[in-house]
């Protein structure tokens, strides 16, 4: 039986996907639920699994843009691995022609020069063309053994050229010209098709710049007390909860409190309305091999440091392994991005629409600060809040950032909700 392989729907608003990495080649046997290929949508990467065991045939290649619901291949589920038998009327008749005529017909058969699935895979891996090999299989088909013999012959020829005797080698030409002071080096160019995720990111960033009145305000925070708390309780925290105590949980908790104090920072502009939220869903910017994504931690206002750390770790692992779902990526009322993990000292983060604000964390660096009349070395971090000036006034943005600063410089307020 032949089963069609169709593109599943990643979400309601997604109508097209891109074929990502193909994990099984044409002609290979797949097991039930084995992953055949990956699909890249606007927000997440999906896996397409085999609905049944059998021989795979794909009619797409990596990078193809395919509509949701389209057939991208088939699976032949015959248990013996053979192709389905054609109808009786199409069965070949026994030839009564002379042997010489039969041989001529065989030489022109479709199989001549065509590799078997195993041979094709080996040829593709070694960049060998069908015209380079003479097939010795049935009707002139190229077998895996033909390819192996061809590769062995290539190795032998290369070895002979390398070991050529000095008498037969052409002596090098000695140039009398003066070599240029600087070599041109490698000036090759290459183009790679943008992934669907990268195209979506670029479109959203340009849209954010063009369609919002974006402004950034800065402040700095002294993390002496936060670092002291982490040093004091880090081992106990990890032993009890099985996870490390990082900075993201402190910043997320501080933002969740400040967002209730300044609800406009936690709001959307929807057409001619302002949509306020009585909850805090924080999008955490995560760098993945395929680009920057912003999965969401929901109801942060109800969470403790442990729950936040677990959620952050879970999203980071799923992002690294390409397992984020559309549900993970949907929503969010406020975003936090941490360029400090890459060494950034200061930046102006771009809004994540329809959100109205984003907080940028940066590198912690010891700097001389005046404390009670004395110059002391303090672990300082610059904070940047980019916001949409259409909905958030400058006073509100600055006050929000000052509130976050106060909560982090006196972290007991986080636990007492002061």
C-alpha positions, 0 to 999 in steps of 0.5 A: 500500500502507498501512503502519502506524506503530507505537510502538517499544519504548525499553527492556524496562521501558518500556510507555508513551510520550508523543507529543512534537514532531510534525514532519510534518503530516497529508496531507504527503508523507514521504521514507523514514527522515524523522523524523515525530515524537518520543517521550518515555519515562521516561529518553530521547527517541526519534525515529520515522522513516518506513519508506517514502515516501508520504503521512502520516496521523497519528491522535495529537496532541502530549502523548498517552500511547500504549502501546508497540506501538500504531499511531499512523498510516499511510503511503500508499506509492502512487508517484503520491500518490493514495489507494488506489482503493476496491473496484469495488462502492463506486465512485460511480455516474453520477447520472441526476438532473436538474441542479438535484438534482445541484447540491443534492447537491453542495452537501451533499457531504462535501468542502464546507467541508473544507480541502485538506492545504496549506490546513489547514496554512496555516489552523492556522498563522494560527488560522483556522476552516473556517467563516470561509472559503468554499471555491471548490475542487471540491465546495466544498473550501477550497483554499490560494488561498482561505486566501491571499485570506482573509488578504489581505482581513484585512490590507486591513481592518486597514490601513483601520481604522488609516488611518481619518481623524480626522473619523471617529474617536471622540474618546477619553474623558477620565477625571477619576478618579485612576489607581491608584498601582500597576497590576494588570498581567498576571495571566493563568494557564496550565497546561502538561502535565508531560512524561513525563521531568519526571514521572519525575524528580519521582517519583524525587526524592520516592522518594529523600527518602522511602525513604532515610536521606539526610544531607549532609556538607560540606567545602571544597577549595583548587583552587590547584594544579588551576588552576595545572596547567590554566593550565600545560598547557591549551593543550598539552592541547587542541592534542594531544587536541583538547578542553579540560581542564576541572574535571570530569575532575579531580573524576571521577578523584579520586572514582574513586580515593576510591571504591575506598578506601571501597567502601560509597560505591560500593555499592547496597542491594538488598532485604536485601543490599549490592551492592558494585562493583569498577568505577566508573561515574559518572553526570554530571548534565546539564541539558537543555531537557527537564530534568535527566538523568544519563547514565553514564561507565563504567569511570572507574577505567581512564580518563585525563583526556582520555578523561573529558573526551571522554566528558563532552563527548559526553554533554553534546552528546547531552543538548542535542540530545535524542539520549541513549539508554536505554543512556546512562542506565542504570546508574551507581554514583556521581553528580557534579552541578555546580551551580557552573556556574549560580552555586550556592555551596552546596547539598544534592544529592538521591540518585540511587537505587539509588546510595548517594551523590552529590557536589555541586560548586559555584562557585569563589570566591576567599576569604581563607584562612590558609596557613602563618600568612599570609592569602591569597586562594585559589580555594575550592569547597564540596563536598557529599556526600549519602549514604544513612545506612543503608549509609554511616556518618558516619565513612566519608562524611566520610573519603571527602570528605576523601580527595577534597579531598586528591587535588584539593589535591595533584593529582599524587597523581591521576596517581601513584595515591597 
